[in-house]
C-alpha cells in the first residue's frame, strides 16, 4: 500500500489553542528524538524478529481480546502507532489491511522498514498525523486500537473518540489497552510517594528525561504528559456514541515505566483494557 500524509492536521485540532499546539509540537520533537535513539537500540532486534513469520509483540490479554472481537479479514487502524509493531502483529492474526497514524515521521519510517522485513508492506500504510483530527481520507475501519501510553500524549480525548466513532464501520470496535491513569498520582521511582491529585488537570512538563526503553540514555527535548481519568476515557466513548462492552483492570504493567510496582505488597491498578462498539 502507498504511504500517505493525509492523517490529520499538524495543529491541536479544530478547537485547539495555540498553547495546545505548541505542546503537541514539543511532543512531536520529543518523539522524533526518541525514534533516533530507538533506531540504534531497538531496530536491529525488531527487524530480525519480524523476519520470523511467527513473531508477535501481543501479550496474552491482547490475544484473548482480539480473539473475542475477531480480526480475520478486517481493516484495522492503530492511532499513535509508534513504529507499528502492534499493528503488524494484528495483521499476523489475520487482519486484511492496516493503517498506522503517528505524529513522528521517524516512528513511521521504522514501521515501514519493519513491514518490509515482515513481508507485510503491501497490506499496511503508515500516515503522519495528529490523533485529535483524524481525516476521513483514512477510510473506514472495523477495528481501531490504541495501546500503552498513547492517551497521555493527547491534551484532549473527546476529539479522538469522536474521530474514531466517525471512522468505525457499524458494528466495528475500539480497543484500548493502556496504562492505568491512577499511576499518574505516584512517583514512578518509588511507588510510594504521591506526586499529584488524581483530578488535577495541568499537564506534566518534562525538560528531557531518561528513555523508557533504556534509562541510561536521555531524551533532551521537552515534552508534556496529559492526565485523563477513567471517567474521561469511558465517558468520552459514551459521548461519542460508542457502547462500552468490556472493561477490565489488571495488576501488570504494560509500560515498563512502572514495572517495579508489580512487586509492591499493596498495588494500585497498573493497566486496563476497554472494548467499545459502534452501533
Secondary structure, 3 states (H helix, E strand, C coil): CCCECCCCCCCCCCCCCHHHHHHHHHHHHHHHHHHHHHHHHCHHHHHHHHCCCCCCCCCHHHHHHHHHHCCCCCEEEEECCCCCHHHHHHHHCCCCEEEEEECCHHHHHHHHHHHHHHCCCCCEEEEECCHHHCCHHHCCEEEEEEECCCHHHCCCCHHHHHHHHHHEEEEEEEEEEEECHHHHHECCCCCCCECCCCCCCCCEEEEEEECCCCCCCEEEEEEEECCCCHHHHHHHHHHCCEEEEEEEEECCCCCCCCHHHHHCCCCCCCEEEEEEEEC
